[in-house]
Amino acid sequence: VTPITDLTVKGSDLVVATMGRSFWIYDDLGLLRQWDNKPGEAKLFKPEPAILANWWGGMNSSSATGTSDFTGVNPATGMVIYYNLPEVKKGTVLKLEIRDAKGNLVNSYTSKADSTYVKYEGAPSKKDVLSAKKGLNRFVWNMRHEMLLGAPEVYIEGSFSGHKAIPGTYSLKLNYGDAALETTAEIRNNPLYDISQEEFVAYEEFMTQGEKSYNEMTRMTNQLYEIQKKLTKVVGQLNKPEQVQTKAEAQALLKELKAFDATMVQRLSKAYDDVENFENGFTAHYLTAINQVDSSIPKVTNGARNKMKELNATWTGHKKTGQELLNNKVPEMNKKLFDSGFGVLFATK
């Protein structure tokens, strides 16, 4: 308990000075200015303009309180999104979509946890979940695109976070049941960054294409690995005299599948520092190239462009091998196995 000796409004924030207990900044006045809805009415509030941050924020968690017993608390490094809800029916799933000025989906979130999430050392982070409680809810978007895919059980020393959203106008749409709430939001450049909008656009294009290729190769690697595991079980059951030829062909295909997998990922890497003992697979090299460009100051250098051109040329060859396996060799083996009395090989997507 302490006297408040001074109040001032600076920009859009309220600053409170106390007698011997520091000063405090309330940085959500924009929320109060928009508070015109009736009790129990649903509303998606327009977020305050967000800045590409170069600080650590103690308010990044959607459940952060904004106070600490011993230290000051910095604002969130993401975009703070508030929404008010009436009583939400049990089983109703909220969905938040964030799109850029061209209407492209940047990221999306729901109030339902991902039941397919696979946890392992070095795995992509679990996606944030929206709160669906009655009343005011707070969600912090980290201002990044959709998270990248991982190869389950393979440790890759890198970040799977999607790249930073660039300065511009974005649209927010919150769906729950038959209701849809919409508003717009703005990301502004950090005044300490000497980056033009043209350079941000170049970064956006570079990262979008790089992440698309990375997801493509990781998805293919995961699909073929699932087939490899199924084929390994089938090979062990091809023991009849009339299955000798089919078994030999299945073993040959299995060898090709293992060779492709070993090229793409290093399955001996299970934890931190394993990468010092076992050579990384191709997807790890590609992810590293993406991560290097997604730096604190997002600029695409000539060195990064040259490296990505080199990696893309290599990926073209690997992709051709993977497509041959998926589109031709695996279906051909499926037919032969079916003729031998076995079911087909397939991969989940």
VENUR-V636747 format. One record per residue. N is the residue number from 1. RES is the residue in three letters. PSI is psi in whole degrees, 0 to 359 (* if undefined). NEAR is the number of other C-alpha atoms within 12 Angstrom. Layout:
((N,RES,PSI,NEAR) (N,RES,PSI,NEAR))
This chain:
((1,VAL,124,7) (2,THR,149,12) (3,PRO,143,14) (4,ILE,119,17) (5,THR,345,16) (6,ASP,148,15) (7,LEU,141,17) (8,THR,150,17) (9,VAL,119,17) (10,LYS,114,13) (11,GLY,244,14) (12,SER,11,18) (13,ASP,152,21) (14,LEU,125,20) (15,VAL,130,22) (16,VAL,123,22) (17,ALA,138,20) (18,THR,169,17) (19,MET,93,14) (20,GLY,9,12) (21,ARG,40,17) (22,SER,188,18) (23,PHE,156,21) (24,TRP,146,28) (25,ILE,122,25) (26,TYR,110,25) (27,ASP,23,27) (28,ASP,33,29) (29,LEU,331,21) (30,GLY,327,22) (31,LEU,315,27) (32,LEU,323,20) (33,ARG,334,15) (34,GLN,357,19) (35,TRP,81,21) (36,ASP,7,16) (37,ASN,157,20) (38,LYS,157,13) (39,PRO,131,15) (40,GLY,357,17) (41,GLU,139,20) (42,ALA,138,31) (43,LYS,138,32) (44,LEU,115,36) (45,PHE,146,35) (46,LYS,122,33) (47,PRO,155,35) (48,GLU,147,31) (49,PRO,134,28) (50,ALA,147,32) (51,ILE,140,30) (52,LEU,114,33) (53,ALA,149,32) (54,ASN,30,20) (55,TRP,167,18) (56,TRP,134,16) (57,GLY,128,23) (58,GLY,358,22) (59,MET,18,28) (60,ASN,327,28) (61,SER,140,26) (62,SER,341,27) (63,SER,11,21) (64,ALA,145,20) (65,THR,338,16) (66,GLY,4,23) (67,THR,157,18) (68,SER,145,13) (69,ASP,331,9) (70,PHE,344,8) (71,THR,161,12) (72,GLY,160,18) (73,VAL,119,24) (74,ASN,157,24) (75,PRO,166,31) (76,ALA,149,34) (77,THR,5,29) (78,GLY,191,34) (79,MET,124,38) (80,VAL,120,38) (81,ILE,123,42) (82,TYR,143,38) (83,TYR,143,40) (84,ASN,137,33) (85,LEU,145,33) (86,PRO,191,21) (87,GLU,120,19) (88,VAL,129,24) (89,LYS,143,15) (90,LYS,134,14) (91,GLY,349,12) (92,THR,131,20) (93,VAL,124,24) (94,LEU,148,32) (95,LYS,127,29) (96,LEU,124,36) (97,GLU,135,30) (98,ILE,123,36) (99,ARG,152,30) (100,ASP,183,27) (101,ALA,338,20) (102,LYS,359,12) (103,GLY,4,16) (104,ASN,137,19) (105,LEU,124,22) (106,VAL,313,32) (107,ASN,163,32) (108,SER,152,30) (109,TYR,153,32) (110,THR,171,25) (111,SER,4,26) (112,LYS,127,24) (113,ALA,147,17) (114,ASP,111,16) (115,SER,346,9) (116,THR,1,12) (117,TYR,133,17) (118,VAL,121,19) (119,LYS,130,19) (120,TYR,167,20) (121,GLU,123,22) (122,GLY,8,27) (123,ALA,156,28) (124,PRO,148,28) (125,SER,153,23) (126,LYS,138,24) (127,LYS,142,31) (128,ASP,148,27) (129,VAL,140,26) (130,LEU,144,34) (131,SER,142,33) (132,ALA,27,33) (133,LYS,158,22) (134,LYS,138,20) (135,GLY,207,22) (136,LEU,131,28) (137,ASN,148,28) (138,ARG,131,32) (139,PHE,135,34) (140,VAL,112,33) (141,TRP,128,37) (142,ASN,8,36) (143,MET,40,39) (144,ARG,158,33) (145,HIS,177,31) (146,GLU,141,33) (147,MET,149,29) (148,LEU,161,35) (149,LEU,154,37) (150,GLY,167,37) (151,ALA,106,40) (152,PRO,133,28) (153,GLU,356,22) (154,VAL,121,38) (155,TYR,122,34) (156,ILE,126,41) (157,GLU,88,30) (158,GLY,179,30) (159,SER,135,28) (160,PHE,5,34) (161,SER,137,29) (162,GLY,162,34) (163,HIS,163,38) (164,LYS,141,41) (165,ALA,138,42) (166,ILE,163,40) (167,PRO,140,33) (168,GLY,187,27) (169,THR,137,26) (170,TYR,153,32) (171,SER,141,31) (172,LEU,136,37) (173,LYS,121,33) (174,LEU,119,38) (175,ASN,136,29) (176,TYR,121,33) (177,GLY,229,19) (178,ASP,358,13) (179,ALA,147,20) (180,ALA,124,20) (181,LEU,137,27) (182,GLU,150,27) (183,THR,179,25) (184,THR,161,28) (185,ALA,162,31) (186,GLU,136,30) (187,ILE,130,31) (188,ARG,152,27) (189,ASN,146,27) (190,ASN,125,24) (191,PRO,344,14) (192,LEU,351,15) (193,TYR,126,20) (194,ASP,70,15) (195,ILE,126,23) (196,SER,164,20) (197,GLN,326,19) (198,GLU,321,16) (199,GLU,325,21) (200,PHE,319,30) (201,VAL,320,21) (202,ALA,320,22) (203,TYR,315,34) (204,GLU,314,31) (205,GLU,317,22) (206,PHE,312,31) (207,MET,321,40) (208,THR,314,30) (209,GLN,319,22) (210,GLY,316,35) (211,GLU,325,37) (212,LYS,316,25) (213,SER,319,30) (214,TYR,314,37) (215,ASN,323,30) (216,GLU,313,28) (217,MET,325,41) (218,THR,320,37) (219,ARG,317,31) (220,MET,318,37) (221,THR,316,43) (222,ASN,320,34) (223,GLN,312,31) (224,LEU,331,41) (225,TYR,322,38) (226,GLU,319,27) (227,ILE,319,34) (228,GLN,317,33) (229,LYS,320,22) (230,LYS,318,27) (231,LEU,326,36) (232,THR,319,23) (233,LYS,320,19) (234,VAL,318,30) (235,VAL,322,30) (236,GLY,348,19) (237,GLN,358,21) (238,LEU,81,26) (239,ASN,0,15) (240,LYS,151,14) (241,PRO,320,12) (242,GLU,356,14) (243,GLN,7,23) (244,VAL,312,19) (245,GLN,317,19) (246,THR,320,31) (247,LYS,319,28) (248,ALA,319,22) (249,GLU,323,23) (250,ALA,320,36) (251,GLN,323,24) (252,ALA,318,22) (253,LEU,320,30) (254,LEU,321,31) (255,LYS,319,21) (256,GLU,319,26) (257,LEU,318,35) (258,LYS,322,27) (259,ALA,317,23) (260,PHE,314,36) (261,ASP,318,38) (262,ALA,332,28) (263,THR,321,28) (264,MET,323,39) (265,VAL,159,38) (266,GLN,98,33) (267,ARG,354,29) (268,LEU,345,22) (269,SER,115,28) (270,LYS,346,25) (271,ALA,174,21) (272,TYR,138,19) (273,ASP,349,17) (274,ASP,333,20) (275,VAL,343,24) (276,GLU,341,16) (277,ASN,334,13) (278,PHE,133,20) (279,GLU,135,23) (280,ASN,154,30) (281,GLY,176,32) (282,PHE,321,30) (283,THR,327,47) (284,ALA,320,35) (285,HIS,320,29) (286,TYR,317,41) (287,LEU,321,39) (288,THR,317,27) (289,ALA,320,32) (290,ILE,314,41) (291,ASN,323,32) (292,GLN,327,27) (293,VAL,330,35) (294,ASP,60,34) (295,SER,181,23) (296,SER,323,20) (297,ILE,98,26) (298,PRO,91,35) (299,LYS,141,33) (300,VAL,115,30) (301,THR,165,21) (302,ASN,325,14) (303,GLY,320,14) (304,ALA,319,26) (305,ARG,317,24) (306,ASN,319,15) (307,LYS,318,23) (308,MET,325,31) (309,LYS,319,20) (310,GLU,315,17) (311,LEU,322,28) (312,ASN,324,26) (313,ALA,319,16) (314,THR,319,22) (315,TRP,326,30) (316,THR,317,17) (317,GLY,315,19) (318,HIS,321,29) (319,LYS,320,31) (320,LYS,319,18) (321,THR,314,26) (322,GLY,318,33) (323,GLN,323,25) (324,GLU,321,21) (325,LEU,311,34) (326,LEU,317,32) (327,ASN,336,19) (328,ASN,299,16) (329,LYS,319,25) (330,VAL,313,33) (331,PRO,322,23) (332,GLU,318,21) (333,MET,324,34) (334,ASN,315,29) (335,LYS,316,19) (336,LYS,322,26) (337,LEU,322,30) (338,PHE,318,18) (339,ASP,336,15) (340,SER,4,25) (341,GLY,16,17) (342,PHE,157,22) (343,GLY,180,18) (344,VAL,162,21) (345,LEU,139,32) (346,PHE,160,22) (347,ALA,139,21) (348,THR,149,15) (349,LYS,*,17))
